[in-house]
Amino acid sequence: MITNRSFMLRLALYSLLRRRSRLLAALVGVALGAVVLLGMITLCHDLPKQFRDEFRAYGANLALAGLGAERLSLADLAKAKALLPPDKLVGLAPFRYESVRNRLRPYVAVGTDFSEARKTSPFWRVTGEWPDEPGELLVGADIALNTDLKEGSFATIDGRNSRQSRYAKDFRVVGTLATGGVEDGFLFMALADMEAMTGEGEVADLAEASLTLKANDLKAAAALIREKVPKVEARLVSRVADSEANALAKLTYLVYLVTAVVLGLTMICVATTMMTVVLERRREIGLKKALGAENWRVGREFFFEGALIGLFGGFLGSLGGLAFARAVAQSVFGRALFPHLYLIPLTMAVMTAVTIVACRAPVRRAAAVEPALVLKGE
Amino acid sequence: MELILEIKEVSKIYGSVVALNNLTLNVPQGQWLAIMGPSGSGKTTLMNIVGCLDSPTEGQVTLDGLNLGTLSLAGLTAIRRESIGLIFQEFHLISYLTALENVMVAQYYHSLVDEGEALEALARVGLRDRAKHLPKQLSGGEQQRVCVARALINHPKLILADEPTGNLDETNERLVMDILHGLHDQGSSIVVVTHAQEVAAHAERVIYLEHGRLVRDSQNDSLSEEDARKEPGQADVRVV
């Protein structure tokens, strides 16, 4: 049983399917738009995560310290760590600074957990080896350049602890650290070595955490630590966090801009094609009007054809867009991308809306067709 | 006798060209009228005005009791849909639709599609077995018959045919004229524009136009010939 509604669908489908060249032109335009749209949305969705991972290479984004002049106790640090989401925590490295000497020359010695420091400071470049045994020392590049403390040498480090008791410990230099920053002028040893050397433990001056969290979530985590562990001052490393947020904001803006431009071009492409279709079908439009079709009915048919093109082109383009996003993620970030299937209907809906809007000018042209003129071939 | 069409002092002027000049014409219900005349005589303009595809510059046209001059664009569209069946010289079938679907298009814009009725209409013009064919798979005569089926599917009060056999051979011309005879016998009012005397000969009444004026009416030859000698604008023929 054919109803008016199914007949309208039939009119639109046959109009498209039996004039394939025009359909193809419009379809390609819409599909390309959909490829870019879905590709960009997918990247936009995944880029922040990808970029957050990339930004971890620039160091920690959360710093923890004792409140005021207080040193940071390792027990409080453990409490603070327990408040951070483990799946987002890349690393948490404590740093303890002591003034020490070697052959009467003053240095700043830094005690840390090297396995964590490698995670929070992936930009550290070590020549030689990382310390992994007690009594091993890493020297800053500036020290190695200007003194005898070089890889393979031995050094006795001495100093006074807070109780003014003297201490001294022998170390073997296993590597040289170069960061291009203040670290190049420090001596690095395991925190346990520093505790054993000074006879004082369970404290640090600073801890750096690296988290793959959005800027707002990072702020929330810092606030939570401040609230739950009052003796710990948690602050965002603004240099890193701000750069990350800025870069992401600019990239997202760029992606939206490109998407808007592509959608605009798609609209122009569809509008041009549909305008050509209207010109080609002037007689058919004139005939329909002569048979009693009102302008709105003729317009509705064109909008409907446009919607079909948008739906179908949007579907084809969505598949292409997923492949496009995956290829970009693989080639640019070297990571696989999870396909977000819910974006397919979303893209189809957007492309349908774009084609419907693009049909407005052609529909106005169709409404202006004078049946008496076109049916006489004028 | 009840009139299907009343044309009263109608003129149509395009810029400096007078296509119709103070034309008056009455057509009773059920009459088969042929309009003849040379190219540029105003035949098509008259057809377009009667078919609600154009409006007169001056004068009044009444179709089935409705003054067309009082109607909006939508009203004129509704008249075309409800009361008029159009047959074109160039058939104007939609190329991507089958013969059956071309007939159903008229139903679709009129009210409700009915495949059975459309098939019956095709059967009336001898094309039931060609219902699923596209226009390009049909001969010129068959295409014209589809056009006729489309024109009659909504039971119009008036059938307007513009050179209905202009593109047909003799055999197909006869077939189409037979169909029109059938429609006329059933009471349809028919207005045919034609150049061909043999087509006009099928009509009950023939009028001749020249330079937009009615110069001869077969129902009242002596009067119209007299009118024909009058100055332009004075040639009024009234048939009641």
Interface residues (C-beta under 8 A of the other chain):
Chain A: I2 T3 N4 F7 M8 R10 L11 Y14 S15 L17 R18 R19 R283 E284 G286 L287 K288 K289 A290 L291 G292 A293 E294 R297 E370 P371 A372 L375 K376 G377
Chain B: T44 N48 G51 L53 D54 A74 T77 A78 R80 R81 E82 L86 F88 E90 H92 I94 S95 Y96 L97 E101 M104 V105 A106 Y108 Y109 H110 L112 V113 E115 R150
